[in-house]
Amino acid sequence: MGTPQPISRRDALATGLSDSDLRRLCRHGLWHRVRTGHYLSAPAETLSAVDRHRALIRATIAATTDAAVVSHVSALVGHDLPTWRIRLDRAHLTRARRNGARVGRLLVVHAGQLAADEVVTVAGIRYTTAARTILDIARTEGFEQAVAAGDAALHRGATTATRLREQLHRARARPGYRQAAQVLTFLDGRSSGVGESRLRVAMAAAGLPAPEVKARILSPDNSFVARVDCLFPELGVAADFDPRPAIDPDPGHPEAAERAAFAAELRDDRLRALGWIPARWTWDELDDPAEMARRITAAAEVAARLTRHGRWVPTPRLR
């Protein structure tokens, strides 16, 4: 089911509803007001934060009379890229002018240079391109949030490292340039999800060496054993992000979770047999870089006593 289209007050009144009807529908939670003069004919709690933001974008564009372009986190939503831990309560627009930026309760207006090749139309709405969007996020949001979005854009082919470098060159006089440069240097499109991106960020924060991303482990007869999120060849440690929740999300069908757990255990056993020590992190554990450093060090001490067999093969970095 797609996001419901916002209904303007004018259109609602044209159907025979009155202002008192609209207030009553909102008061009883059947509708909710997206912004002044625009409503959704669905309870707010039935929509995800991203879907509510999509509705806010549409309502904002409908209420905007100039050539503003949807940008920043709103453009991330438009490109279906991760918005992990980025505020979604305000729509973001960019206007190609030198001043006039402002921050409101539901709308942030950015003012700055905006070239024609930095704008793309999706479903009738003008957004900044994926490359320009990632650069803006890298300048204005936290490092971890920007890496999660940028890795995803590269992994999905929404942009390329070359286009991002071009955007960075264009932004050299804008606020946040140095931070954006650090983000772009760190990006790696081989990471296929937010958890894997966070794993790499936490490792860097822990002072660990840069891992080999998505390396393949092969047995002595060259048969495939595992693809590892982050491999430390010198340490003998194979680190992975584990997306499985602590509680089975579908208690009515526990066999699927049991099969996944058994497959993970079998994979780890095969890695150990080849002299690699596996290590896994869940969502909550990624918030503690110091503990990560301790666990990697402990795993490396065990691996140092083992002889590794077979070989590992790097995965080429996306360009």
C-alpha positions, 0 to 999 in steps of 0.5 A: 500500500502506497502513501496516501495522497494529502488532501487540501482543505479546498478539495476537502470542502469541495467534496462537501466536508466542512471545517468542523468536519475536518477538525472532528476527523482529526480530533478522533484520529481518523485523519491527521493534519500534515501541515496547514491546509493539508490532511491525510485521510488515514490515522498517523499511527498507521504510517511509518515515519518515512511515509509521513515524511513523503506526505509532508513533502507532497503537501509542502510542494503543493503549497509552494509557488516557486521553483524550490527543489526538494533536498537534504533528508527529504531528497533521501526519502525521494530516492528511497535511501536510508534516513537512519537517525535523521530527523524526519519531522521537517521537509527540506527545500533548496532555492537557488539563491544567495539568501533567504534560508530559514528554519520553521516548525515543518519546513527548512529552506536552504539557499545556495547554488543549484546547477541544472544537472543537480536536479532530477524529477521523480513522479512529478516532484523535483529533487536534488540528484542522489549525488548532490543529496549525499553531499548535502547530507555529508555536510549537514548531518552526522558522520555515521548517518551520512555514511549509511546513506552514502554507502547505500547510494553507491551500493544501489547504483544511485550514484558513483564515487566519481559523481560524488567527487565532482559534487565535493569539488563544487561544494569546496566553498560551502559550510561543512566541506571538510566534514563532507570530504571525510565522509566521502573518503570513508564511503564504501558501496560494498556495504549492503545495509545500514548495519554493515555501514555502522559496523565499519564506522564503529571499527574506525571509532575503535581505532581498528585498521580498515577491514577488507569489506565483503571478502570471500573466504575459500577452502583449500580446494577453492570451494566457497565458505563465506562472504564476510562483512569485514575481514581482518586478514592480519588478525585472523578475525572475520567480523559480521553485522547480525541483523537478527533481532533478539526476539523472534519477530514471527513467533508463530513460525519459529522454524525460519529463525531456527534455520537462520541460526543453524546456518549462521552457526554452521558457517562460523564453524567452517570459518573456525576450522580454517583458522578464522575467528568469527565475531558478530555484532547486533544493532545495540552493540554497535554503539560501544566502540570500546567494547568492539576493540576489546572483542576484536583484540580477544578474537585476534589473540585466539586466531594468533594460535591457529593456522589458517588454511585456504585463502581469502579473495577481496571484492573490488571496490565500487567506483 
